[in-house]
Amino acid sequence: MKELRTKTSVQDLAKRTIIAQSEALTKMATFIDDSFAEAVELIYNSKGRVIITGVGKSAIIANKIVATLNSTGTPSIFMHAADAIHGDLGLVQKDDVVICISKSGNTPEIKVLVPLFKRTENTLIAITGNPDSFLGNYADYIFNSHVDKEVCPNNLAPTTSTTAQLVIGDALAVCLLEIRKFTKDDFAKFHPGGTLGKKLFLTIKEISDQNEKPLVSPNTSIKDVIVEISKKRLGVTAVVENGSILGVITDGDLRRMLSKTNDFSSLYASDIMSKNPKTMDCNALAVDARALMEAHEISQLLVLKDKKYLGVIHIHDLIKEGII
C-alpha cells in the first residue's frame, strides 16, 4: 500500500527542491570566467549561425536555448546528436559555431560526433558538468555546468543539471542581446503573434477600425444621442464639430441627466457632454491605452488621427485581444 503524505510534507519537499536548485545555481555563477566572455564575443562576431546539439534531456534543453537565441536576434538551429551522425551533420556550415550540451561529456553519440566538428574546423563550445570529459578536452570553450548532485532523491534523474544547462543558455542569450542592443521593437518583430506580440505590436487603430464610429453634433437632441449610443453599442458617443472633438457622452452621463430631470426635450448633446475627454493617437499601442484607462478608471477612449476624430476603443476590446 502506498504511503500517504500530508499536504504539508509535499509542500516542504517542493520547497526543498526549489531551494536546492537555487543554491546550485548560485554556486555555478562562480564558474563564469574569461572563457565565457570570449565565447560570447566569438558568437557575436560570427558570420554563421549557432548550431546546438545534445541527446536525451540535454537535447530538450538545447531546443529551448535555440528558441531563446532565435527570438533575441541570434540565428540558431537545433541538431540532435544522434541524427547528426546519420546525416544531419550536413546542417553545419563553415562559419557556424557549435554548442554541444552534455552533463557527462562522455556519451557514445558525443564521442562519435565531437571529433567531426574538429575536422570541419568549426568552433566548439561545450556546456558540460565535467570539464575533464571527452567533450571538455575537445572543446575550444567550456561553459561549466557542474552541480554537486541532482535534486532527484536517487541522484539519477536529470533535474538540477538540466536547470544549470538552461540557465547558462539564458545567460548566453541575455549577454548577446545586450551586446546587440536588442530593443523592445526588435523583439516585437520576432513575436507578432499571441498575447506577447499584441502587447508589443497592436495599435489602437487596428482595434477602433473594427468598431462602429458613434458620432453626434453639439445640436443633436438627447433622444437622438440615446439612439446613437444604443445603435453603436459602445456605451459612448463623441460630440464632434468639423472633425474636432468637443466632448463625449457616455451611458453614465445619460443616467446622471435622467436622475436630475424627467423632461429632456429641450436639451441637446452640448448640454450634457463631458468636455476634454481622454483621447489617444491611432498609432499608440493598445497596451498604452490600457494603462491610460486604468489610470483614469474609464472604459472607453476616443481615437484620433491627425488630431481628428477617428473612432472609439472599449475596455472590452482590450480584454478580447488579451491585452488585459
FENBELCOR-V684823 format. One record per backbone hydrogen bond with DSSP energy under -1.0 kcal/mol. NH is the residue of the N-H (numbers start at 1). CO is the residue of the C=O. Records with the same first field share a line. If there is no record, write none. Layout:
NH=CO / CO
This chain:
10=6
11=7
12=8
13=9
14=10
15=11
16=12
17=13
18=14
19=15
20=16
21=17
22=18
23=19
24=20
25=21
26=22
27=23
28=24
29=25
30=27
31=28
32=29
37=33
38=34
39=35
40=36
41=37
42=38
43=39
44=40
45=41
50=75
51=97
52=77
53=99
58=55
60=56
61=57
62=58
63=59
64=60
65=61
66=62
67=63
68=64
69=65
70=66
71=67
73=70
74=69
77=50
79=52
81=54
84=80
85=81
86=83
87=84
88=83
89=84
90=87
91=88
92=89
96=93
97=49
98=123
99=51
100=125
101=53
102=127
111=107
112=108
113=109
114=110
116=113
118=114
119=115
120=116
122=117
125=98
126=141
127=100
128=143
129=103
133=130
135=105
137=133
138=134
139=135
140=124
141=124
143=126
145=128
155=152
163=159
164=160
165=161
166=162
167=163
168=164
169=165
170=166
171=167
172=168
173=169
174=170
175=171
176=172
177=173
178=174
179=175
180=176
182=177
187=183
188=184
189=185
197=193
198=194
199=195
200=196
201=197
202=198
204=284
205=282
208=204
209=205
210=207
211=208
216=238
220=217
222=267
225=221
226=222
227=223
228=224
229=225
230=226
231=227
232=228
233=229
237=249
238=214
239=247
240=216
241=244
244=241
246=239
247=239
248=274
249=237
251=235
254=250
255=251
256=252
257=253
258=254
259=255
260=257
261=257
267=264
269=220
270=218
271=268
273=269
274=248
280=302
282=304
284=281
286=202
289=285
290=286
291=287
292=288
293=289
294=290
295=291
296=292
298=293
301=313
302=278
303=311
304=280
305=308
308=305
309=243
310=303
311=303
313=301
315=299
317=314
318=314
319=315
320=316
321=317
322=319
323=318
